[in-house]
Structures are given as C-alpha cells and as structure tokens.
C-alpha cells in the first residue's frame, strides 16, 4: 500500500507539472501574440505621417473650390498664397487696387472656409500637436 500511494502521488505530481507546463506554454503564446499586436500598433503609428493624412483629399477639395471661383479671384488667391506675392505686387500685375486684391483674397478664403469646415478642426489639431 505505501508503494501504491507513492505511485499515485508521483502520477498526480507529474499530471500537475504537465498541466503547469501546458499553461505556461499557452501563456507564452498569448504573451507573444500580445507583443506582436503591440509591435504592429507601434509600427503603424510610426509609419503614419499626420501631414499627409488628409493632404491629397484636402488639396483636391481646395482645387475644386478654386475652380468654382471666378477666374480673377482664383488667380489672385493663387498669386497671394501659393506664389507668396504681396497685395501691392498683385495689384500692380493685375491693374487693380490693393482693396480689390484684398476683396478677391477674402472671397476665396471665405469659400475655402466653407468647403473645408469639416477638415479645419482636424487639421488644426494635427498641426498644433505636431508643431509645438
């Protein structure tokens, strides 16, 4: 009987250790899967370029808005914002007064604000966050 009890205890101990070994393997696999998932999330965030997030879509929307404007307003806005010319320079080149140039730029900016109203909070957040 003592030998029989020792064999039973030995087998129970082996069963317990094998179960522990199995649970440890499962835990390691889950942990490695969690680590892989975490690494993938980190890689995704590192690859994300906030400047380019809305870039193409916003540029297309800006171009469509400028295309809807009268040609003079669109041209003056492009000269002001894209070419970096002053209002005085634009006024001389287009034979308009500075006030007229200001009017056309304001008109274009109002149209852009209207079209980009859904994008402005996100863009402001992105630029504010990354350029502080």
Sine and cosine of phi, psi and omega as CSV:
sin_phi,cos_phi,sin_psi,cos_psi,sin_omega,cos_omega
0.00,0.00,-0.70,0.72,0.01,-1.00
-0.87,0.49,-0.60,0.80,0.03,-1.00
-0.91,0.41,-0.65,0.76,0.02,-1.00
-0.88,0.47,-0.69,0.73,0.01,-1.00
-0.91,0.42,-0.65,0.76,0.04,-1.00
-0.89,0.45,-0.65,0.76,0.03,-1.00
-0.91,0.42,-0.67,0.74,0.02,-1.00
-0.89,0.45,-0.72,0.70,0.00,-1.00
-0.89,0.46,-0.68,0.73,0.02,-1.00
-0.87,0.50,-0.73,0.68,-0.02,-1.00
-0.91,0.42,-0.64,0.77,0.04,-1.00
-0.91,0.42,-0.66,0.75,0.05,-1.00
-0.89,0.46,-0.69,0.72,0.04,-1.00
-0.89,0.46,-0.69,0.72,0.04,-1.00
-0.86,0.51,-0.72,0.69,0.00,-1.00
-0.88,0.48,-0.72,0.70,-0.02,-1.00
-0.92,0.40,-0.61,0.79,0.05,-1.00
-0.92,0.40,-0.65,0.76,0.06,-1.00
-0.88,0.47,-0.70,0.72,0.04,-1.00
-0.87,0.48,-0.68,0.74,0.03,-1.00
-0.88,0.48,-0.70,0.71,0.01,-1.00
-0.88,0.47,-0.72,0.70,0.01,-1.00
-0.90,0.44,-0.62,0.79,0.05,-1.00
-0.90,0.44,-0.65,0.76,0.05,-1.00
-0.89,0.46,-0.69,0.72,0.02,-1.00
-0.89,0.45,-0.71,0.71,0.01,-1.00
-0.88,0.48,-0.66,0.75,0.03,-1.00
-0.90,0.43,-0.66,0.75,0.03,-1.00
-0.90,0.44,-0.69,0.72,0.03,-1.00
-0.89,0.45,-0.67,0.74,0.01,-1.00
-0.90,0.44,-0.67,0.74,0.02,-1.00
-0.92,0.39,-0.59,0.81,0.07,-1.00
-0.91,0.41,-0.66,0.75,0.04,-1.00
-0.90,0.44,-0.68,0.73,0.03,-1.00
-0.89,0.45,-0.65,0.76,0.03,-1.00
-0.89,0.46,-0.71,0.70,0.01,-1.00
-0.88,0.47,-0.69,0.72,0.03,-1.00
-0.89,0.47,-0.68,0.73,0.02,-1.00
-0.89,0.45,-0.62,0.78,0.03,-1.00
-0.91,0.42,-0.65,0.76,0.03,-1.00
-0.90,0.43,-0.67,0.74,0.03,-1.00
-0.89,0.46,-0.70,0.71,0.01,-1.00
-0.88,0.47,-0.65,0.76,0.01,-1.00
-0.89,0.45,-0.69,0.73,0.01,-1.00
-0.93,0.37,-0.61,0.80,0.03,-1.00
-0.92,0.39,-0.55,0.84,-0.02,-1.00
-0.98,0.21,-0.31,0.95,-0.05,-1.00
-0.95,0.31,0.78,-0.63,0.07,-1.00
-0.93,-0.37,0.97,-0.24,-0.07,-1.00
-0.85,0.53,-0.56,0.83,-0.01,-1.00
-0.88,0.48,-0.57,0.82,-0.07,-1.00
-1.00,-0.04,-0.02,1.00,-0.09,-1.00
-0.83,0.55,-0.80,0.60,-0.02,-1.00
-0.96,-0.29,0.05,1.00,-0.21,-0.98
-0.78,0.62,-0.84,0.54,-0.08,-1.00
-0.89,0.45,-0.72,0.70,-0.03,-1.00
-0.89,0.45,-0.68,0.73,0.00,-1.00
-0.93,0.38,-0.67,0.74,0.03,-1.00
-0.88,0.48,-0.65,0.76,0.04,-1.00
-0.90,0.44,-0.67,0.75,0.01,-1.00
-0.91,0.41,-0.64,0.77,0.05,-1.00
-0.89,0.45,-0.70,0.71,-0.01,-1.00
-0.89,0.45,-0.67,0.74,0.03,-1.00
-0.89,0.46,-0.65,0.76,0.02,-1.00
-0.91,0.41,-0.69,0.72,0.03,-1.00
-0.90,0.43,-0.56,0.83,0.04,-1.00
-0.92,0.40,-0.49,0.87,0.00,-1.00
-0.97,0.24,-0.41,0.91,-0.02,-1.00
-0.95,0.30,0.36,-0.93,0.14,-0.99
-0.85,0.52,0.51,-0.86,-0.11,-0.99
-0.84,0.54,-0.64,0.77,-0.03,-1.00
-0.90,0.43,-0.70,0.71,0.00,-1.00
-0.90,0.44,-0.67,0.74,0.00,-1.00
-0.90,0.44,-0.72,0.70,-0.03,-1.00
-0.90,0.44,-0.68,0.74,0.00,-1.00
-0.92,0.40,-0.64,0.77,0.03,-1.00
-0.89,0.46,-0.69,0.72,0.02,-1.00
-0.89,0.46,-0.67,0.75,0.02,-1.00
-0.89,0.46,-0.62,0.78,-0.04,-1.00
-0.96,0.27,-0.77,0.64,-0.16,-0.99
-1.00,-0.01,-0.65,0.76,-0.06,-1.00
-1.00,0.05,-0.62,0.79,-0.03,-1.00
-1.00,-0.05,-0.19,0.98,0.08,-1.00
0.95,0.33,0.43,0.90,-0.01,-1.00
-0.99,0.12,0.51,-0.86,0.03,-1.00
-0.98,0.21,0.30,-0.95,0.01,-1.00
-0.88,0.48,-0.59,0.81,0.01,-1.00
-0.90,0.43,-0.68,0.73,0.01,-1.00
-0.90,0.44,-0.70,0.72,0.01,-1.00
-0.89,0.46,-0.67,0.74,0.00,-1.00
-0.86,0.50,-0.68,0.73,0.02,-1.00
-0.91,0.41,-0.69,0.73,-0.05,-1.00
-0.93,0.36,-0.51,0.86,-0.06,-1.00
-0.97,-0.23,0.02,1.00,-0.03,-1.00
0.84,0.54,0.67,0.75,0.06,-1.00
-0.86,-0.50,0.24,-0.97,0.09,-1.00
-0.99,0.16,0.31,-0.95,0.02,-1.00
-0.88,0.48,-0.60,0.80,0.03,-1.00
-0.89,0.46,-0.62,0.78,0.04,-1.00
-0.91,0.42,-0.66,0.75,0.04,-1.00
-0.88,0.47,-0.72,0.70,0.03,-1.00
-0.86,0.52,-0.65,0.76,0.01,-1.00
-0.88,0.48,-0.73,0.69,-0.04,-1.00
-0.92,0.40,-0.65,0.76,0.04,-1.00
-0.91,0.41,-0.68,0.73,0.03,-1.00
-0.88,0.47,-0.64,0.77,0.03,-1.00
-0.89,0.46,-0.70,0.72,0.01,-1.00
-0.92,0.40,-0.68,0.74,0.01,-1.00
-0.90,0.44,-0.62,0.78,0.03,-1.00
-0.90,0.43,-0.67,0.74,0.03,-1.00
-0.90,0.43,-0.66,0.75,0.02,-1.00
-0.91,0.41,-0.65,0.76,0.05,-1.00
-0.87,0.50,-0.66,0.75,-0.01,-1.00
-0.91,0.43,-0.71,0.71,-0.04,-1.00
-0.96,0.30,-0.53,0.85,-0.08,-1.00
-0.99,-0.16,0.24,0.97,-0.08,-1.00
-0.85,0.52,-0.52,0.85,0.01,-1.00
-0.98,0.21,-0.39,0.92,-0.06,-1.00
-1.00,-0.08,-0.43,0.90,-0.11,-0.99
-0.85,0.52,-0.72,0.69,0.01,-1.00
-0.86,0.50,-0.66,0.75,0.00,-1.00
-0.92,0.39,-0.68,0.73,0.00,-1.00
-0.91,0.41,-0.66,0.75,0.03,-1.00
-0.89,0.46,-0.65,0.76,0.03,-1.00
-0.89,0.45,-0.73,0.68,-0.03,-1.00
-0.88,0.47,-0.74,0.67,-0.03,-1.00
-0.93,0.36,-0.62,0.78,0.02,-1.00
-0.91,0.41,-0.67,0.74,-0.04,-1.00
-0.92,0.39,-0.70,0.72,-0.12,-0.99
-1.00,-0.02,-0.20,0.98,-0.02,-1.00
-0.90,-0.44,0.44,0.90,0.09,-1.00
-1.00,0.06,0.00,0.00,0.00,0.00
